[in-house]
Every structure is written in structure tokens, then in C-alpha cells.
Amino acid sequence: MNPVEILCREFGIDERVSRAALQAYARVAGITYDAQTQVKANVLQAFAQEGVSESDLSVSMGYGYDDPARMHYEALLARIFGVPKALARLNFASGTHAIVAALRACLRSGETLLSVCGPPYDTLRNAIVDAPYALVREGVRYREIALSADGRIDESALVRELGDGVAVVFVQRSRGYAPRRSLPVAAIAGLVAVVKARSPRTLILVDNCYGELVEAQEPTHAGADLAMGSLIKNLGGGLAPTGGYVVGRSDLLEAVAAQLYAPGLGDAVGPTLGFGRALIQGLFLAPLVVEQALRGLDFAAALFDELGFAVDPAPGTVRTDIVQAIGLREPALVVAFARGLQRAMPINARFAPEPGSVPGYADPVIMSSGAFVAGATIELSCDAPLRAPYEVYLQGGVVAEQAYLGALCAAQAVLG
């Protein structure tokens, strides 16, 4: 008996959903995740080369000078991303915090920030354009290029826009809350080639959230100057308690550290407060956790496809992040999906999510989450702004079977 059949029986899933679920599982059960095999080898090699010792996992407090866990953790990330340096700190409250710190470090008043994927996700665009102390309010110029109709970076528009003080080209790898496809590393490599040929001094910064360890290479392998993200997404392996990271060029990392701490301190401070073990162990487990998430998302895509809903990516296609978009067509079904998914959570399974206002978002947002680490979207969750085209964005899942159950419960709730 396969795991979906067991879950349908044990959790009383109705016949229509069960029938579709068995067909969906048959479609995805044979999928192989070859990129994750390479990623596991990459991470194992990084650990073998780094040589972390038990004594390196000791607690540091105060200023955190010479914190061995922090230094080894950042060295591991540098090896995995193929860069000279990494800055991965508990002081970063979120991926957005890390991204904005990197943008501030790389931009001066009068210089231009060019987003090549259209508007970034809501909270980041707010931090760039609209919020008090936003980059634009401090003299940074900001422009956007829409993706082409087929979801690719519009290279002809990019060439036209380069120059005129464009200091930073910004790439959002994942879809955010937009009906667009996530970008593969190969697309970022093409962008790098265009930008560096036309404007060699222009920096390329990549929001790497949700994309870490999904492909065999990272944006920095493709030539991005910096990549930024959250430690409680893919890299955390479900164990990291908080934090964010920036990886890339050493000189740029020094500027980011000055933004995070203070000029002159560099990256010499920042205690791990006893969480170094969780950070390093989470990174060791992260490739396996990412693979589990991908398995769960492929099943969810196949299930909702069987039930007649639009899904992107389609089940079995190559994925470049851990986000699954499901088109539900109307707001009531978005709410039903979130409430159904909530029933599969290990924490707060009896809660019923409600749409509400979220700082940085123009529309009400509904979220479903029952994570052991609040906001850790490598754990199973979903988000959806209540606006057309009424897509819900399913994320993560550290255990594939829990993601299967979440999709089953969400489908049963949507069908009423």
C-alpha cells in the first residue's frame, strides 16, 4: 500500500479526492531528483573539506569574537556557493532584511537600481520605494523591466536600460506573489553575460530565497556578485532558528557587514548564542529536506491538476524553487485551501486561518503555517494575497508525507 493510500484511509479523505490522489501519486512516484543527488555530494564535500570539530560547536555570547561555529558555518556556505566569503548571521531577522542590507551596501544616492523581473515581492518593493526610509526616499533611483510574455528576462529591454547610472541589477529568482515562473540558474547566467559585456561595473544581486539547493548550482556559480536569502528557508534544514545570509565578493561583503553592524567592525562580531550546532546540522540535512519538499510539491501539483485546477510548475517538470502555485479562481477557495492545509500542521492544526492585513502588503493575505520555527517556509506552509488571479503559493515540507497529507486536506476543503 503506498503512502497516499494509507493517508487517505487513516484521515478519512473522501472518495473523489482519494481517487484523484491515487492517480496523482502514480504520476509522480517514479520522478527522480537528479539535481539533489549532486547537491548532496556538494554539501558532503564541503563538510569533508571544512573539518568541523565537536569543540567548534560551543556556545558564544556577548560580542561573539572568534566564534568558531559562526566561522565554520560561513566557510561551509562559501564552499557550497563557490564564493570567497559568506555573511550568515542571526542578526538578520529575515531574507528581506538581508536583501535590503545588501542593496544599501551596494548603492549610493543618485545611482540606479534596476529590477529585471518586474516588481519584487510586496514587502521588498515597499522597502525599496514606499516605506519611510525606503531606498528611493534616500536618493536611490529605481526602475523595473517586466519579464517577457513567456516568463523570461527581456534581454533587449535590459540592454536599453543599462547605463544611465545603473549600479545594481536586481534579480528575484522565485515568483514571490506573482503569476510568473521562477528563474533557473541558467537564465541568471545569461543575464550576467549580457550585463557584464555591456556594463562591467554594474553589480548583479540575486534574491535567492526558496531556490537554495534546488539546482546543482547557485546564482553565484553563474557569476552573480551577491546572493541573499533567509536561513529559515532551504538552507536551514528545518533546524535553523532564525537568520539570513549574503554570499559573494569579499569587498561587497565587507560593505554589507558595515550596514549590519557598524563601519569598522566588519564581520568580526556576532555570537551564535549556542545555535551554531543547529545551523551547521541544519545545513548538513538541507539537501535531504529540500528533496522532501520537492516530492511533496510534485504530488500537490499532480493532485490539483487531476481535480481540474491550474498548477505551475506542472508535476514532474524541472523545478527551480520550493514554491508551487495553484490557481483557485476565487477568494473563497483560497481561504478554504489555507484552512484545509492547516489541519495537516504539527503545530496549531486546530486553528482556522483568516485573511488579514500584513505590513508591507497592499491586499489582505491569508497564511497557513504550523511550523516549529515561526515563519520557516521550508516547513509546510502556504501564502496567498486575496487578489486576482487568486493563486495560492504552497511552500516547503520537511517530510514528504506531511506535504501529501496537507494537499489532501486542502483539496477536500476546496471541494467542500
C-alpha positions in Angstrom: 0.0 0.0 0.0 1.5 3.4 -1.0 1.7 6.3 1.5 -1.1 8.3 -0.2 -3.4 5.3 0.1 -2.6 4.9 3.8 -3.1 8.7 4.4 -6.5 8.7 2.6 -7.6 5.7 4.7 -6.3 7.0 8.1 -7.6 10.6 7.7 -11.0 9.9 6.2 -10.3 11.5 2.8 -13.5 11.4 0.7 -13.8 9.2 -2.4 -13.4 11.9 -5.1 -10.2 13.3 -3.6 -8.9 9.8 -2.8 -9.4 8.7 -6.4 -7.6 11.8 -7.8 -4.9 11.4 -5.2 -4.1 7.8 -6.2 -3.9 8.8 -9.8 -1.7 11.8 -8.9 0.7 9.6 -6.8 1.0 7.2 -9.7 2.1 10.1 -11.9 4.8 11.3 -9.6 6.1 8.2 -7.7 8.7 7.5 -10.3 10.2 11.0 -10.5 13.9 11.2 -9.8 15.6 14.2 -8.3 19.0 14.1 -10.0 19.9 17.6 -9.0 19.5 16.8 -5.4 21.9 13.8 -5.8 24.6 16.3 -7.0 23.7 18.8 -4.2 24.1 16.2 -1.5 27.5 15.4 -2.9 28.4 19.1 -2.9 27.4 19.5 0.7 29.2 16.4 1.8 32.3 17.6 0.0 32.1 21.0 1.8 31.9 19.3 5.2 34.8 17.0 4.4 36.9 19.9 3.3 36.0 22.2 6.2 36.7 19.8 9.1 34.3 21.0 11.8 35.2 19.7 15.2 32.9 19.0 18.2 34.6 21.8 20.1 33.7 24.2 17.3 30.0 23.9 18.3 30.5 25.5 21.7 28.4 28.4 22.9 29.5 32.0 22.3 27.8 35.1 23.8 28.5 38.8 24.1 30.2 40.3 21.1 30.9 36.9 19.6 34.6 37.5 18.7 36.2 34.4 17.2 33.0 32.4 17.3 34.2 29.0 15.8 30.7 27.8 14.9 30.0 31.0 13.0 33.3 31.0 11.2 32.9 27.3 10.1 29.3 27.8 9.1 30.1 30.8 6.9 33.1 28.9 5.4 30.8 26.0 4.6 28.3 28.3 2.8 31.2 29.9 0.9 32.3 26.4 -0.3 28.8 25.4 -1.3 28.1 28.7 -3.1 31.6 28.7 -4.7 32.4 32.2 -3.4 35.2 33.8 -1.4 33.1 34.9 1.5 29.7 34.5 3.3 28.0 36.5 5.9 25.3 34.4 7.7 24.0 35.9 10.9 21.3 35.5 13.4 21.1 39.4 13.4 19.4 39.2 10.0 15.7 39.0 11.0 14.6 37.8 7.6 15.6 37.3 4.0 14.1 40.8 3.3 16.5 42.2 5.9 19.5 40.6 4.3 18.4 41.7 0.8 17.9 45.3 1.8 21.2 45.4 3.7 23.0 44.2 0.6 21.2 46.7 -1.6 22.1 49.6 0.8 25.7 48.5 0.8 25.9 48.5 -3.0 24.0 51.7 -3.8 24.6 55.4 -3.3 22.3 58.4 -3.7 21.9 59.2 -7.4 22.6 55.6 -8.5 20.0 53.4 -10.2 18.7 50.1 -9.0 17.2 48.1 -11.9 14.8 45.2 -11.2 14.7 42.8 -14.2 11.8 40.6 -13.1 9.2 43.3 -12.8 8.2 44.4 -9.3 9.7 42.5 -6.5 7.5 40.8 -3.9 5.3 43.2 -1.9 7.4 43.8 1.3 10.7 44.2 -0.6 9.2 46.7 -3.1 7.7 48.6 -0.1 11.2 48.7 1.4 12.7 50.0 -1.9 10.0 52.5 -2.9 7.2 53.3 -0.5 8.1 52.9 3.2 9.6 55.6 5.4 13.4 55.4 4.9 13.0 53.4 1.7 15.9 53.4 -0.7 14.1 55.8 -3.1 13.5 58.3 -0.3 17.2 58.3 0.3 18.1 59.3 -3.2 18.4 55.9 -5.0 16.7 55.8 -8.4 14.6 52.7 -9.2 13.4 51.2 -12.4 11.7 47.9 -13.4 11.7 45.8 -16.5 8.8 43.4 -16.9 9.5 39.8 -17.8 8.7 38.8 -21.4 5.4 37.1 -22.2 7.0 33.6 -21.8 8.4 34.4 -18.4 12.0 35.1 -19.5 14.3 38.1 -18.7 13.8 40.6 -21.5 17.4 41.0 -22.6 16.6 43.5 -25.3 14.9 45.8 -22.7 17.8 45.2 -20.4 20.3 46.4 -22.9 18.3 49.5 -23.5 18.1 50.2 -19.7 21.7 49.7 -18.9 23.8 52.8 -18.4 22.4 56.0 -17.0 23.9 55.3 -13.6 22.6 51.7 -13.2 24.8 50.5 -10.3 22.8 47.3 -9.4 20.8 44.9 -11.5 18.4 43.0 -9.1 17.0 39.6 -9.8 14.3 37.9 -7.8 14.8 34.2 -8.5 11.5 33.0 -7.1 8.0 34.0 -8.2 7.0 35.8 -4.9 3.3 36.6 -5.1 3.2 36.9 -8.8 1.8 34.7 -11.6 5.3 34.1 -13.1 7.7 31.3 -13.3 10.8 31.1 -11.1 14.1 31.6 -12.8 16.6 28.8 -13.3 20.3 29.5 -12.7 20.9 29.1 -16.5 18.7 32.2 -17.0 20.8 34.1 -14.5 24.0 33.1 -16.3 22.6 34.6 -19.5 21.7 37.8 -17.7 25.2 38.0 -16.2 26.8 37.7 -19.7 24.6 40.5 -21.1 25.2 42.9 -18.2 28.9 42.3 -17.8 29.5 42.7 -21.6 27.6 46.0 -21.7 28.3 47.5 -18.3 31.2 45.6 -16.5 31.0 47.7 -13.3 27.3 47.1 -12.8 26.7 44.6 -9.9 24.2 41.7 -10.1 22.4 40.9 -6.9 20.1 37.9 -6.7 17.3 37.3 -4.2 17.9 33.6 -3.8 15.0 32.8 -1.4 13.3 29.5 -1.9 15.9 28.5 -4.6 18.8 27.3 -2.5 20.0 23.7 -3.2 17.2 23.1 -5.6 19.5 23.1 -8.6 23.0 21.7 -8.8 24.5 25.2 -9.0 23.6 28.5 -7.3 23.4 32.0 -8.9 27.0 32.8 -7.7 28.3 29.9 -9.8 26.7 31.7 -12.7 28.6 35.0 -11.9 26.2 36.9 -9.7 28.1 39.3 -7.5 26.0 38.6 -4.4 23.1 36.2 -3.5 20.9 36.8 -0.4 18.3 34.9 1.5 16.9 33.5 4.7 18.4 30.8 6.9 14.9 29.5 7.9 14.1 28.5 4.3 16.0 25.9 2.4 19.5 26.2 4.0 18.1 25.8 7.5 17.0 22.2 7.0 14.2 22.8 9.4 16.6 23.4 12.3 17.9 27.0 12.0 16.1 29.2 14.5 16.4 32.5 12.6 18.8 34.5 10.4 19.8 35.4 6.9 22.8 35.3 4.6 24.6 37.2 1.9 27.3 35.4 -0.1 29.7 36.6 -2.8 32.5 39.0 -3.3 34.7 39.8 -0.3 34.7 43.6 -0.8 31.0 43.7 -1.1 30.5 41.5 2.0 32.6 44.0 4.0 30.2 46.7 3.0 27.2 44.6 3.9 28.8 43.8 7.3 29.2 47.6 7.9 25.5 48.0 7.2 24.5 45.2 9.6 26.8 46.2 12.5 28.9 49.4 12.2 31.7 50.7 9.9 35.0 49.5 11.2 33.6 46.4 12.9 33.4 44.3 9.8 32.3 40.7 10.3 34.3 40.2 13.5 31.3 40.3 15.8 28.0 38.3 16.0 27.6 35.5 18.5 25.7 32.3 17.6 24.3 32.1 21.2 24.5 28.3 21.2 22.7 27.9 17.9 25.8 27.1 15.9 25.1 23.4 16.2 21.6 23.8 14.8 22.8 26.0 12.0 25.5 23.5 10.9 23.4 20.4 11.4 20.5 22.1 9.5 22.8 22.8 6.6 24.0 19.2 6.6 20.4 18.0 6.4 19.2 20.7 4.0 19.6 18.8 0.7 17.5 15.9 2.0 14.9 18.3 3.3 14.7 20.2 0.0 14.2 16.9 -1.8 11.4 16.0 0.5 9.8 19.4 -0.2 10.1 18.8 -4.0 8.4 15.4 -3.7 5.5 16.9 -1.8 5.1 19.8 -4.2 5.1 17.4 -7.2 2.3 15.4 -5.6 0.3 18.6 -4.8 0.7 19.7 -8.4 -0.5 16.4 -9.7 -3.4 16.2 -7.3 -4.8 19.7 -8.1 -4.2 19.1 -11.8 -6.3 15.9 -11.6 -9.0 18.0 -9.9 -9.0 20.5 -12.8 -7.1 23.4 -11.3 -4.2 25.3 -13.0 -0.8 24.5 -11.5 2.6 25.9 -12.1 5.1 24.2 -12.3 3.4 21.1 -13.7 4.1 17.9 -11.9 7.4 16.3 -13.0 8.9 19.4 -14.7 12.2 20.7 -13.6 11.8 22.9 -10.5 14.0 25.9 -9.6 12.5 26.7 -6.2 10.3 25.1 -3.5 7.1 27.1 -4.4 4.0 25.6 -6.1 1.4 27.9 -7.5 -2.2 26.6 -7.6 -4.9 28.7 -9.4 -8.1 28.5 -7.4 -10.1 31.1 -9.4 -12.0 32.8 -6.5 -11.2 34.1 -3.0 -13.4 31.7 -1.1 -11.5 28.7 -2.4 -8.2 30.3 -1.4 -9.4 30.6 2.1 -10.7 27.0 2.0 -7.3 25.8 0.8 -5.5 27.5 3.6 -7.8 26.2 6.3 -7.6 22.7 4.9 -3.8 22.7 4.8 -3.7 23.9 8.4 -5.3 20.6 9.5 -2.1 18.8 8.5 0.2 21.0 10.6 2.2 19.6 13.6 1.6 22.9 15.5 -1.7 24.8 15.6 -3.6 22.2 13.5 -6.9 23.3 15.1 -6.5 26.9 14.1 -8.5 28.3 11.2 -6.6 30.9 9.2 -8.3 34.2 8.4 -7.3 36.8 5.8 -5.8 39.9 7.3 -3.6 42.9 6.8 0.2 42.2 6.8 2.8 45.0 7.0 4.1 45.7 3.5 1.2 44.2 1.6 -1.5 46.2 -0.1 -4.1 43.4 -0.1 -5.3 41.1 2.6 -3.2 38.0 2.9 -4.1 34.5 4.2 -1.4 32.3 5.5 -1.3 28.7 6.7 1.5 27.6 8.9 2.2 25.4 11.9 6.0 25.5 11.9 8.3 24.6 14.8 10.2 27.8 13.8 7.8 30.6 13.1 8.0 31.7 9.5 10.2 28.9 8.5 8.8 28.3 5.0 11.0 25.2 4.4 8.4 23.8 6.7 5.0 23.2 5.0 3.0 26.4 4.6 1.0 28.5 2.1 0.5 32.2 1.5 -2.0 34.0 -0.7 -2.9 37.6 -1.3 -6.6 37.9 -1.9 -6.4 39.4 -5.3 -6.7 38.2 -8.9 -5.8 35.7 -10.2 -6.4 34.1 -6.8 -3.4 31.8 -6.8 -2.2 30.1 -3.6 1.5 29.5 -3.1 2.3 26.2 -1.4 5.8 26.0 0.1 8.2 23.6 1.7 7.6 20.4 3.6 10.4 18.8 5.5 8.6 15.4 5.3 7.0 14.5 2.0 4.2 12.5 3.6 3.1 15.6 5.6 3.0 17.6 2.4 0.9 14.8 0.8 -1.5 15.0 3.8 -1.6 18.8 3.5 -2.5 18.6 -0.2 -5.2 16.0 0.6 -6.8 18.1 3.3 -6.6 21.3 1.2 -8.2 19.5 -1.7 -11.0 18.2 0.4 -11.7 21.6 1.9 -11.6 23.3 -1.6 -14.1 20.7 -3.0 -16.4 21.3 0.0 
